[in-house]
Every structure is written in structure tokens, then in C-alpha cells.
């Protein structure tokens, strides 16, 4: 009986979209809206419940849709936009990690001093103990004096 049901389900889902990222997102949104409808009380209960039902219906509509080409295109567009947004959100953290690694490496270097160019911010390395020196930035050509 169980294998018969499994075969019928696989046959039914054979030409359907099935679960994709956008359907999962709609399902998660539906669950969040249902929880909010319970937590927020009578004022917003019906509004969040109705929105949750619509999100759930949308999720199941995507799941059982037979227009696989259109659903795939929609899902690809969603995934692309999600990845762009995640890249924008995580970019400052990745830069901070690289700056932290660079600062740690500079702190271990006992033979050189590091200065930032006042014009472009390029890091310039000079030997320690050279006294007051005139440094030329290799990136922009700015000249500035520092004590090494």
C-alpha cells in the first residue's frame, strides 16, 4: 500500500514544479504571519491570518504548478535578487575581516612601519628607524613626511 501511494505521488508530481526557493519563502512568510496573528491579539488577528492564508495558497500554487518554465524563470529571478541583496549586506563584514587580517599581519612585522596615504588611503610600508622621511605614495604619487 505504501509503495503504491509513493508511486502515485511521484507520478502526480512528475510534471509539476515542486518545491523551489520562492515557494519555501512564501511558506515561511505564511508561518510567520500565522504566528503573528496569534501573538498580536484581536486587533490584527484577522489581517495577518488572511495574509498568511494567501501566502500559503501561493506557496502551494507554485508547488503544484504545471507551468514549470515560468515558475523556474520566476525562481531564478528571485534567487538572483536574493543573492545580490545578501552580497550587499555581507560586503562590509567581509571587508572588515580582511582589514583585521591585514592589521594583524602589520602588528607582527617588527621591521617596518605602515602609513596611510592622506590623499588616497593606500597603505605604504617603510623601514623602521629611518627617522623623519619623505614618503611617496606608489598609487597616487602624493608626497608626505612621517617619522619612521
Secondary structure in CASP SS format (residue, H / E / C, confidence):
PFRMAT SS
TARGET T0000
AUTHOR 0000-0000-0000
METHOD secondary structure of the structure
MODEL  1
X C 1.00
X H 1.00
X H 1.00
X H 1.00
X H 1.00
X H 1.00
X H 1.00
X H 1.00
X H 1.00
X H 1.00
X H 1.00
X H 1.00
X H 1.00
X C 1.00
X C 1.00
X C 1.00
X C 1.00
X C 1.00
X C 1.00
X C 1.00
X H 1.00
X H 1.00
X H 1.00
X H 1.00
X H 1.00
X H 1.00
X H 1.00
X H 1.00
X H 1.00
X H 1.00
X H 1.00
X H 1.00
X H 1.00
X H 1.00
X H 1.00
X H 1.00
X H 1.00
X H 1.00
X H 1.00
X C 1.00
X C 1.00
X H 1.00
X H 1.00
X H 1.00
X H 1.00
X H 1.00
X H 1.00
X H 1.00
X H 1.00
X H 1.00
X H 1.00
X H 1.00
X H 1.00
X H 1.00
X H 1.00
X H 1.00
X H 1.00
X H 1.00
X H 1.00
X H 1.00
X H 1.00
X H 1.00
X H 1.00
X H 1.00
X C 1.00
X C 1.00
X C 1.00
X H 1.00
X H 1.00
X H 1.00
X H 1.00
X H 1.00
X H 1.00
X H 1.00
X H 1.00
X H 1.00
X H 1.00
X H 1.00
X H 1.00
X H 1.00
X H 1.00
X H 1.00
X H 1.00
X H 1.00
X H 1.00
X H 1.00
X H 1.00
X H 1.00
X H 1.00
X H 1.00
X H 1.00
X H 1.00
X H 1.00
X H 1.00
X H 1.00
X H 1.00
X H 1.00
X H 1.00
X H 1.00
X H 1.00
X H 1.00
X H 1.00
X H 1.00
X H 1.00
X H 1.00
X H 1.00
X H 1.00
X H 1.00
X C 1.00
X C 1.00
X C 1.00
X E 1.00
X E 1.00
X E 1.00
X E 1.00
X E 1.00
X C 1.00
X C 1.00
X C 1.00
X C 1.00
X C 1.00
X C 1.00
X E 1.00
X E 1.00
X E 1.00
X E 1.00
X E 1.00
X C 1.00
X C 1.00
X C 1.00
X C 1.00
X E 1.00
X E 1.00
X E 1.00
X E 1.00
X E 1.00
X C 1.00
X C 1.00
X C 1.00
X C 1.00
X C 1.00
X C 1.00
X E 1.00
X E 1.00
X E 1.00
X E 1.00
X E 1.00
X C 1.00
END
